[in-house]
Amino acid sequence: MSALGSVFRYNLGIKIAAIALALLVYFHVRTEREDELTFRVPVALKGLPDSLTWTGEMPKEVTVTLSGRLKNLLRLRLSSMHIDVDVARAGPGRFQRTLSSGDVPVPDGSNLLVTHFAGPEQMDILIERKMSKRVRVLPLVSGRPPQGHVLAGLPTAAPESTTVTGPASIVSLTDSLYTEPIDISARRESFSQKVKLDTKGKPYTSSSSGVEVFVSMEPESLATGAGSAVSEN
């Protein structure tokens, strides 16, 4: 064993303990200092009755900067800080509110301060009655069958309908719900496929997340000329 190696190995446990203690002291001193951190804080409605729902513009989260002892800032970052907007007393109609630094739930006794509220600040939503309605499921296919093959009639879904629930002003005008597109560009034979319903970006939910779609294919020479809902995207 070399002399240098002996120096490093001598009292190795004590040296490791000293390094760990030094790191703990450094971390303690560092986190006692004043600092600033930026947070993205989720925003949610609180107290909305099950019979009501909403549409409109509401920020999903706001950006704020807080200052204070670094250890308190780090502790807050590990917590589930969020802004709850109380709408328990709000009935059907327009609800407008401006969010501010006062809405940020800073823990009592933490001595943390909101030094910058970047927003977005404005809430402008319409609260209305919730409605449920049974609507048709319309299978949607994309692409074109291989040469010499065609769709033999309209694709069908099982179940053929689903219940959508959401704002009465929108659900009352909704009669159908498409599935996500099914690619038929490489299909030469009839097939069935489980597919999700396309509720992305829509203000209502569906009682069924997906359906089984049956697609009939046949040689073009036997085609009867039946059509279908086709997307060429």
Secondary structure by P-SEA (a helix, b strand, c coil): ccaaaaaaacaaaaaaaaaaaaaaaaaaaaaaccbbbbbbbbbbbcccccccccccccccbbbbbbbccaaaaaaaaacbbbbbbccccccccbbbbbbccccccccccccccccccccccbbbbbbbbbbbbbbbbbbbbcccccccccccccccccccbbbbbcccccccccccccccccccccccccbbbbbbccccccccccccccbbbbbbbbccccccccccccccc
